[in-house]
Structures are given as structure tokens and as C-alpha cells.
Amino acid sequence: MAEPEQEQPRLDDDTGEEEASSPFDHPAFLPVLLWGLAFWFGYDGWFNPKIESIAFNRWGFGILLVLAIYFTAQSVRESRAREGEGPQPD
């Protein structure tokens, strides 16, 4: 298998300093967003009978729940891989 590419810090061309990381680059950003949307769709699909689009919310909840679980697992794997990359003692 091919080795995953190591992410190198980005350098600013003018000063040669590292650019600040964006919150969108954090591995937990997408899972947290998906869990929040799944919660919202679940609430509207099962606990809020005053809306017209109950079926849409129930289907959306199912899809978002599956995606949230998948991307949470991916995020955990990525975090564990980063922890294992540190310098190895001699």
C-alpha cells in the first residue's frame, strides 16, 4: 500500500512563517456538524408534529446518522494515527 502523505505546515511566501490553521481543518469539524444536523432532523422528524415535511426529516435523520457515525470513526482513526506519529524513543 502507498504511504499516506505527511501534511507539511504551510509557509507564508513573504515572511516564511507558518500560516494559522483554520477551524475547518480540525478532524472533528465534520462529525460535530453532522451530529448536530442529525439531532435537528431527528427532533423535527419524531418530536415536532407541527411541520409538514416529517418524512423528509426522518429520511434526512437516517442518512445524516449514518454519515455522522462513519465520519466520527474516520476522525478517531485519524487522531490515533497522528498520536502514533510522534518521535520514537531510541
C-alpha positions in Angstrom: 0.0 0.0 0.0 1.1 3.5 -0.6 2.1 5.6 2.4 -0.2 8.5 3.2 1.3 11.8 2.5 2.6 13.7 5.5 0.9 17.1 5.8 3.5 19.8 5.9 2.8 23.2 7.5 2.1 25.9 5.0 4.5 28.7 4.9 3.7 32.3 4.1 5.6 33.3 1.0 6.5 36.8 2.2 7.7 36.2 5.7 8.4 32.4 5.8 6.2 31.9 8.8 3.6 29.2 9.2 0.0 30.1 8.3 -2.6 29.8 11.0 -4.7 26.7 10.8 -8.4 27.0 10.1 -11.0 25.6 12.4 -12.4 23.8 9.3 -9.2 21.8 9.1 -9.8 20.1 12.5 -10.7 16.5 12.1 -13.7 16.8 14.4 -15.4 19.6 12.5 -17.4 17.5 10.1 -18.5 14.9 12.6 -19.8 17.6 15.0 -21.6 19.3 12.2 -23.2 16.1 11.1 -24.3 15.1 14.6 -25.9 18.5 15.1 -27.8 18.2 11.8 -28.8 14.6 12.7 -30.2 15.8 16.0 -32.1 18.6 14.4 -33.6 16.3 11.7 -34.4 13.7 14.4 -36.2 16.2 16.6 -38.2 17.5 13.6 -39.0 14.0 12.4 -40.2 12.5 15.6 -40.9 15.1 18.2 -42.3 18.1 16.3 -45.6 17.1 14.7 -46.5 20.6 13.6 -44.3 20.5 10.4 -45.4 19.3 7.0 -42.1 17.5 6.0 -42.0 14.7 8.6 -41.0 12.1 6.0 -38.1 14.3 4.7 -36.8 14.8 8.2 -37.0 11.1 9.1 -35.1 10.2 5.9 -32.6 13.0 6.5 -32.1 11.8 10.0 -31.2 8.3 8.9 -28.8 9.5 6.2 -27.1 12.0 8.5 -26.9 9.5 11.3 -25.0 7.0 9.1 -22.7 9.8 7.8 -22.1 11.0 11.3 -21.1 7.6 12.5 -18.8 7.0 9.5 -17.0 10.3 9.7 -16.7 10.1 13.5 -14.9 6.7 13.1 -12.7 8.3 10.4 -11.9 11.2 12.7 -11.0 8.9 15.6 -8.7 6.8 13.3 -7.0 10.0 12.0 -6.5 11.3 15.6 -5.0 8.0 16.7 -2.7 7.9 13.7 -1.4 11.4 14.5 -0.7 10.4 18.1 1.4 7.5 16.9 3.5 9.6 14.5 5.5 11.3 17.2 9.2 10.9 17.7 10.1 7.4 18.7 12.5 7.0 21.7 15.8 5.2 20.9 
